[in-house]
Amino acid sequence: MLSPSAPIFGSLVNATANAMSRLERSVKMTLVTEGAERALLDGDGGKHAFASRLSHLSRRKQSDYKNVQSAMTYLQLQESGLQVAGRIMNRLTSIAGQAANPLLSGMERGAFVTEFEELKKSLQDIQINAYEDLSLFEQSSDFSNELNNQSGGVPTGTNYGGSPVKRWTSTKDVGSDRGNLTLRVNSGQNPDRYYVQQGNGDIVF
């Protein structure tokens, strides 16, 4: 399996960029000489359709190229993060081995502890890195098909504004202590209210 930073991928991106640029120049020349608007005004439906198709093709290919470029950047950032994480893990292993030496002074042991904690913080920072709102290393937790009034069990009766209401409670472990929380709800025409609580019962919103 090729590495995301392999030279062949860089060459592929450059070749794609060059091809897209040549296609765009060609389309622009066609649109200038036989533009869709001019063809439409001249009443030439064939030229208008041809120019419109070329314009649409150019926009679509440009979008495809940007998607490929974004994917390459994502993979390269991911590999770079993994390399840094690997070096940190190697250093943590080394520190753990050296700290086991019973002949170390208190100052030396304290220095190892400080470095160890700093490296742990660096790993946490790498873990939450994102590119264009996409996490590089943490998989998103999606419970869209699980959090509903059936999964919440028997509803709890309560009172709101003098009217009896029903309340369902669903609990899920997102597997992370940081990140973004997106809540999408669909209750039809019912005037429902939603609360998100942490494990200690504090209302997030």
Contacts in CASP RR format, 6 or more apart in sequence:
PFRMAT RR
TARGET T0000
AUTHOR 0000-0000-0000
METHOD contacts of the structure
MODEL  1
MLSPSAPIFGSLVNATANAMSRLERSVKMTLVTEGAERALLDGDGGKHAF
ASRLSHLSRRKQSDYKNVQSAMTYLQLQESGLQVAGRIMNRLTSIAGQAA
NPLLSGMERGAFVTEFEELKKSLQDIQINAYEDLSLFEQSSDFSNELNNQ
SGGVPTGTNYGGSPVKRWTSTKDVGSDRGNLTLRVNSGQNPDRYYVQQGN
GDIVF
2 8 0 8 1.000
2 9 0 8 1.000
3 79 0 8 1.000
4 72 0 8 1.000
4 75 0 8 1.000
4 76 0 8 1.000
4 78 0 8 1.000
4 79 0 8 1.000
5 76 0 8 1.000
5 79 0 8 1.000
5 80 0 8 1.000
9 72 0 8 1.000
10 72 0 8 1.000
13 68 0 8 1.000
13 69 0 8 1.000
13 72 0 8 1.000
16 65 0 8 1.000
16 68 0 8 1.000
17 65 0 8 1.000
17 69 0 8 1.000
20 61 0 8 1.000
20 62 0 8 1.000
20 65 0 8 1.000
23 57 0 8 1.000
23 58 0 8 1.000
23 61 0 8 1.000
24 58 0 8 1.000
24 62 0 8 1.000
26 54 0 8 1.000
27 54 0 8 1.000
27 55 0 8 1.000
27 57 0 8 1.000
27 58 0 8 1.000
30 50 0 8 1.000
30 51 0 8 1.000
30 54 0 8 1.000
31 51 0 8 1.000
31 54 0 8 1.000
31 55 0 8 1.000
34 47 0 8 1.000
34 50 0 8 1.000
34 51 0 8 1.000
35 47 0 8 1.000
35 48 0 8 1.000
35 51 0 8 1.000
36 48 0 8 1.000
36 51 0 8 1.000
36 52 0 8 1.000
36 55 0 8 1.000
39 45 0 8 1.000
39 46 0 8 1.000
39 47 0 8 1.000
39 48 0 8 1.000
39 51 0 8 1.000
40 48 0 8 1.000
70 131 0 8 1.000
70 132 0 8 1.000
73 131 0 8 1.000
74 131 0 8 1.000
74 132 0 8 1.000
74 134 0 8 1.000
74 136 0 8 1.000
77 129 0 8 1.000
77 131 0 8 1.000
77 136 0 8 1.000
78 136 0 8 1.000
78 137 0 8 1.000
81 126 0 8 1.000
81 129 0 8 1.000
81 136 0 8 1.000
81 137 0 8 1.000
84 122 0 8 1.000
84 126 0 8 1.000
85 123 0 8 1.000
85 126 0 8 1.000
88 119 0 8 1.000
88 122 0 8 1.000
88 123 0 8 1.000
88 126 0 8 1.000
89 123 0 8 1.000
91 115 0 8 1.000
91 119 0 8 1.000
92 116 0 8 1.000
92 119 0 8 1.000
92 120 0 8 1.000
95 112 0 8 1.000
95 115 0 8 1.000
95 116 0 8 1.000
95 119 0 8 1.000
96 116 0 8 1.000
98 104 0 8 1.000
98 112 0 8 1.000
99 109 0 8 1.000
99 112 0 8 1.000
99 113 0 8 1.000
99 116 0 8 1.000
104 112 0 8 1.000
126 137 0 8 1.000
127 137 0 8 1.000
127 138 0 8 1.000
128 135 0 8 1.000
128 138 0 8 1.000
128 178 0 8 1.000
128 179 0 8 1.000
129 135 0 8 1.000
129 136 0 8 1.000
129 137 0 8 1.000
130 136 0 8 1.000
133 180 0 8 1.000
135 179 0 8 1.000
138 176 0 8 1.000
138 179 0 8 1.000
141 172 0 8 1.000
141 174 0 8 1.000
141 175 0 8 1.000
141 176 0 8 1.000
143 172 0 8 1.000
144 184 0 8 1.000
146 170 0 8 1.000
146 172 0 8 1.000
147 170 0 8 1.000
147 172 0 8 1.000
148 168 0 8 1.000
148 170 0 8 1.000
149 155 0 8 1.000
149 168 0 8 1.000
151 170 0 8 1.000
152 168 0 8 1.000
152 169 0 8 1.000
152 170 0 8 1.000
153 168 0 8 1.000
155 166 0 8 1.000
155 167 0 8 1.000
155 168 0 8 1.000
156 166 0 8 1.000
156 167 0 8 1.000
156 168 0 8 1.000
156 169 0 8 1.000
157 164 0 8 1.000
157 165 0 8 1.000
157 166 0 8 1.000
157 167 0 8 1.000
158 164 0 8 1.000
158 165 0 8 1.000
158 166 0 8 1.000
158 167 0 8 1.000
159 165 0 8 1.000
160 193 0 8 1.000
174 181 0 8 1.000
181 196 0 8 1.000
181 204 0 8 1.000
183 194 0 8 1.000
183 196 0 8 1.000
185 192 0 8 1.000
185 194 0 8 1.000
195 203 0 8 1.000
195 205 0 8 1.000
196 203 0 8 1.000
196 204 0 8 1.000
196 205 0 8 1.000
197 203 0 8 1.000
197 204 0 8 1.000
198 204 0 8 1.000
END
